[in-house]
Amino acid sequence: MNALLRVIAWTLAIALVALPVVAVLNGWIAGERWPMRKLAVTGEFAQVDEAAVREAVLPLVQRGFFAVDLDQVRDAVAGLPWVERVEVRKRWPDRLEVSLTEHTPVARWPDGRLLSEEGKLFAAPEGAGAGLPLFEGPEGRASELMSFHSLARPLFLTVGAKVESVQLSARGSWSLELDDGTAVEAGRGDPQARLARFARLLPKLRDNDPRVLVRADLRYTNGFTLVWGDPPPATPNDTEATPGDAPAGTQEGNA
């Protein structure tokens, strides 16, 4: 019996010591004695709203220093637009430090999300990413779309054209659209040589024909097919068109 009483006594003593500690750690008591007074938000970011970070964190630090759940804080900040990575730590006696990294977008996705330079799709506010190229294709092949754009972009920049969109079909066929609306079918496999050949000839094609180049099909071994549209409307400074101008149509070109 004495041994049982000793066990009970020790159990009660441990409980009396442990329960206050558990209560403090869970914020049940004494939260006002060790309040979290300072929040430091660090990192290089331009799109993330620091006020939104503070608003997300504030409800999670009301129960005092010891009761702050760092995982909850990390999840709350990670759920904000543009946030890629978050690190959170506590500094005694009253400081919470949040270090974050934001996504750097490289392209738009058809559903409104943006694609980061890390190859990750992330949600962004409506209208964000204006001016970025549009990528269309299977989500699992986003990195291939990035590689294709990186290949095609400098080829056309050197001739004064900009790649506005890149598409990868379910069958693996590549196509793109230039800033003047020209659609370019590059085909499957490795299209670099075909794109380079077409890009070199593009200035000459534009200079030699007043019509609008609508589509270029590069899926040929030694040449390509061009589809032309009507020439742009005449302006007051333009000379009058002479009879016999060629109508819109298709033209084949060779390398």
C-alpha positions as CSV (number, residue, x, y, z in Angstrom):
1,M,0.0,0.0,0.0
2,N,2.8,2.4,0.9
3,A,4.4,1.7,-2.5
4,L,1.1,2.5,-4.2
5,L,0.7,5.7,-2.3
6,R,4.2,6.7,-3.3
7,V,3.5,6.1,-7.0
8,I,0.3,8.1,-6.7
9,A,2.1,10.9,-4.9
10,W,4.9,11.1,-7.5
11,T,2.3,11.0,-10.3
12,L,0.4,13.9,-8.8
13,A,3.7,15.8,-8.3
14,I,4.7,15.4,-11.9
15,A,1.3,16.4,-13.1
16,L,1.3,19.5,-11.0
17,V,4.7,20.5,-12.5
18,A,3.8,19.3,-16.1
19,L,0.3,20.7,-16.4
20,P,1.4,24.4,-16.1
21,V,4.1,23.8,-18.6
22,V,1.7,22.2,-21.1
23,A,-0.8,25.0,-20.5
24,V,1.8,27.7,-21.3
25,L,3.1,25.9,-24.4
26,N,-0.5,25.6,-25.7
27,G,-1.3,29.2,-24.8
28,W,-4.0,28.2,-22.3
29,I,-2.5,30.5,-19.7
30,A,0.1,33.2,-19.3
31,G,0.0,34.3,-23.0
32,E,-0.1,37.9,-21.9
33,R,3.1,37.4,-19.8
34,W,5.2,36.3,-22.8
35,P,3.5,38.1,-25.7
36,M,4.9,38.1,-29.3
37,R,5.5,41.8,-29.9
38,K,7.7,41.9,-33.0
39,L,7.4,40.5,-36.5
40,A,10.3,40.7,-39.0
41,V,9.6,39.9,-42.7
42,T,12.7,39.5,-44.7
43,G,13.7,38.4,-48.2
44,E,13.8,39.8,-51.7
45,F,10.3,40.2,-52.9
46,A,8.4,42.7,-55.1
47,Q,4.9,41.2,-55.6
48,V,4.2,39.8,-52.1
49,D,2.3,42.3,-49.9
50,E,4.0,42.6,-46.6
51,A,0.8,43.9,-45.0
52,A,-0.9,40.6,-46.2
53,V,1.9,38.6,-44.5
54,R,1.3,40.4,-41.2
55,E,-2.5,39.9,-41.5
56,A,-2.0,36.2,-42.1
57,V,0.4,35.8,-39.1
58,L,-1.4,38.0,-36.5
59,P,-4.2,35.5,-35.5
60,L,-1.5,32.8,-34.9
61,V,0.6,34.7,-32.4
62,Q,-2.1,35.9,-30.0
63,R,-1.5,33.2,-27.4
64,G,2.1,34.1,-26.6
65,F,5.6,33.2,-27.5
66,F,5.5,29.6,-26.4
67,A,2.2,28.8,-28.1
68,V,3.2,29.9,-31.6
69,D,3.0,27.0,-34.0
70,L,5.7,27.6,-36.6
71,D,4.1,25.1,-39.0
72,Q,0.8,26.9,-38.9
73,V,2.6,30.2,-39.5
74,R,4.5,28.7,-42.4
75,D,1.4,27.3,-44.0
76,A,-0.5,30.6,-43.7
77,V,2.2,32.6,-45.4
78,A,2.9,29.9,-48.0
79,G,-0.8,30.2,-49.0
80,L,-0.4,33.9,-50.1
81,P,-0.1,34.9,-53.7
82,W,3.4,34.8,-55.2
83,V,5.0,33.1,-52.2
84,E,7.3,30.2,-53.2
85,R,9.2,29.3,-50.0
86,V,8.9,30.3,-46.4
87,E,11.1,29.9,-43.4
88,V,9.9,30.8,-39.9
89,R,11.7,31.0,-36.5
90,K,11.1,32.4,-33.0
91,R,13.7,34.6,-31.2
92,W,13.4,35.0,-27.5
93,P,11.8,36.8,-25.9
94,D,9.2,38.3,-28.3
95,R,10.3,38.2,-31.9
96,L,9.0,36.2,-34.9
97,E,11.0,36.1,-38.1
98,V,9.5,35.2,-41.5
99,S,11.9,34.9,-44.4
100,L,10.2,34.3,-47.8
101,T,11.1,33.9,-51.4
102,E,8.6,34.8,-54.2
103,H,8.0,33.2,-57.5
104,T,9.7,34.7,-60.6
105,P,7.2,34.2,-63.4
106,V,8.4,33.5,-67.0
107,A,5.1,32.7,-68.7
108,R,1.3,32.6,-68.5
109,W,-0.8,29.5,-68.5
110,P,-4.2,29.3,-70.2
111,D,-6.1,28.9,-66.9
112,G,-4.7,32.2,-65.5
113,R,-1.9,30.7,-63.5
114,L,1.7,31.7,-64.0
115,L,4.8,29.5,-64.6
116,S,7.8,30.3,-62.5
117,E,11.5,30.0,-63.6
118,E,11.6,26.9,-61.4
119,G,9.0,25.2,-63.6
120,K,6.2,25.5,-61.1
121,L,2.7,26.7,-61.8
122,F,1.2,29.0,-59.2
123,A,-1.9,31.1,-58.7
124,A,-1.6,34.8,-59.2
125,P,-4.1,37.7,-59.1
126,E,-6.1,38.4,-62.2
127,G,-4.2,40.3,-64.8
128,A,-0.8,39.4,-63.3
129,G,1.9,38.5,-65.8
130,A,0.8,40.9,-68.6
131,G,3.4,40.9,-71.2
132,L,4.7,37.4,-70.5
133,P,4.4,34.8,-73.3
134,L,1.5,32.3,-73.2
135,F,2.4,28.6,-72.8
136,E,-0.1,25.9,-73.8
137,G,0.6,22.2,-73.3
138,P,0.5,19.3,-70.8
139,E,1.3,20.5,-67.2
140,G,3.8,17.7,-66.8
141,R,5.8,19.1,-69.7
142,A,6.1,22.7,-68.6
143,S,9.8,22.5,-68.4
144,E,10.0,21.5,-72.1
145,L,7.9,24.5,-73.0
146,M,10.4,26.7,-71.1
147,S,13.3,25.1,-73.0
148,F,11.5,25.5,-76.4
149,H,10.8,29.2,-75.7
150,S,14.4,29.7,-74.6
151,L,15.5,28.2,-77.9
152,A,13.1,30.1,-80.1
153,R,13.2,33.5,-78.4
154,P,16.7,34.6,-79.4
155,L,16.3,33.4,-82.9
156,F,13.5,35.8,-83.6
157,L,14.7,38.6,-81.4
158,T,17.7,39.0,-83.7
159,V,15.3,39.8,-86.6
160,G,13.1,42.1,-84.6
161,A,10.3,39.6,-83.8
162,K,9.0,38.5,-80.4
163,V,7.6,35.1,-79.5
164,E,4.1,35.7,-78.0
165,S,3.0,32.1,-77.3
166,V,4.3,28.6,-77.5
167,Q,2.1,25.5,-77.9
168,L,2.9,21.8,-77.5
169,S,0.2,19.4,-78.7
170,A,-0.7,16.1,-77.0
171,R,1.1,14.4,-79.9
172,G,4.3,16.4,-79.3
173,S,4.1,18.9,-82.1
174,W,5.5,22.4,-81.5
175,S,4.1,25.7,-82.7
176,L,4.4,29.3,-81.8
177,E,2.9,32.7,-82.5
178,L,4.9,35.9,-83.1
179,D,4.0,39.4,-82.0
180,D,2.6,40.3,-85.4
181,G,0.2,37.4,-85.3
182,T,2.2,35.0,-87.5
183,A,1.5,31.3,-86.6
184,V,4.6,29.1,-87.0
185,E,4.2,25.3,-87.2
186,A,7.5,23.8,-86.2
187,G,6.5,20.1,-86.0
188,R,7.9,17.3,-83.8
189,G,11.3,16.3,-82.8
190,D,14.1,18.9,-82.7
191,P,12.9,22.0,-84.5
192,Q,15.9,24.2,-83.9
193,A,17.3,24.0,-87.4
194,R,13.9,24.6,-89.0
195,L,13.2,27.6,-86.8
196,A,16.7,29.1,-87.3
197,R,16.3,28.8,-91.1
198,F,12.9,30.5,-91.1
199,A,14.1,33.2,-88.7
200,R,17.0,34.1,-91.0
201,L,14.6,34.4,-94.0
202,L,11.8,36.2,-92.2
203,P,13.1,39.8,-92.7
204,K,13.5,39.2,-96.5
205,L,10.0,37.6,-96.7
206,R,8.4,40.6,-95.0
207,D,10.3,43.1,-97.2
208,N,9.5,41.4,-100.5
209,D,5.7,41.1,-99.9
210,P,3.4,43.8,-98.7
211,R,0.9,41.3,-97.5
212,V,0.6,40.0,-93.9
213,L,2.2,36.7,-93.2
214,V,-0.5,34.6,-91.5
215,R,1.1,31.2,-91.2
216,A,4.4,29.4,-91.8
217,D,4.5,25.6,-91.9
218,L,8.1,24.4,-91.3
219,R,7.4,20.7,-91.3
220,Y,9.3,20.1,-94.5
221,T,12.8,18.8,-95.0
222,N,14.1,21.5,-97.3
223,G,11.6,24.3,-97.2
224,F,8.4,25.6,-95.8
225,T,4.9,26.7,-96.8
226,L,3.6,30.3,-96.3
227,V,0.1,31.5,-96.1
228,W,-0.4,35.2,-96.7
229,G,-3.3,37.5,-95.8
230,D,-4.5,40.8,-97.2
231,P,-2.0,43.7,-96.9
232,P,-2.6,46.1,-94.0
233,P,-5.1,49.0,-94.8
234,A,-3.6,51.9,-96.6
235,T,-2.8,55.1,-94.7
236,P,-3.1,58.7,-96.1
237,N,0.7,58.6,-96.6
238,D,0.6,55.4,-98.7
239,T,0.6,55.5,-102.4
240,E,-2.4,54.0,-104.2
241,A,-2.3,50.3,-104.9
242,T,-1.7,49.5,-108.6
243,P,-4.1,47.1,-110.4
244,G,-3.0,43.5,-110.5
245,D,-1.7,43.1,-107.0
246,A,-1.5,39.4,-106.0
247,P,-4.5,38.2,-103.8
248,A,-4.1,36.6,-100.5
249,G,-3.0,33.0,-100.8
250,T,-0.3,30.4,-100.3
251,Q,3.3,30.4,-101.2
252,E,6.0,27.8,-100.9
253,G,9.5,28.8,-99.9
254,N,12.8,26.9,-100.0
255,A,15.8,27.3,-97.8
